[in-house]
């Protein structure tokens, strides 16, 4: 996430890091389901972007990176909405265990070395 010249969390937004382990053998079905419901996330007010990555060493492991305007954008606009219900209904059957979710903000890079 670029800080765009701003250094505070309000300007840089919040990064959601969600980790999913899916049942081995269901990876392609999980990806297809994600593609179908991705609009539930990216269409949420306050969502800036979303990208899903897949593990190379562990192909049943996925990480979803979502940039939000604020923590409330994620928690109130998405998690407390019907969008989340549809999202979880589509993806939940493939989970091998509960997902883990964390939130972070950019650390200002500091001055460039002289």
Buried (B, 14 or more C-beta within 10 A) or exposed (E): BEBEEEEEEEEBBBBBEBBBBBBEEBBEEBBEBBEEBBEBBEEBEBBBEBEBEBEEEEEBBBBBBBBBBBBEBBBBBBBEBEBBEBBBEBBEEBBEEEBEBEBEBBEEEEEEEE
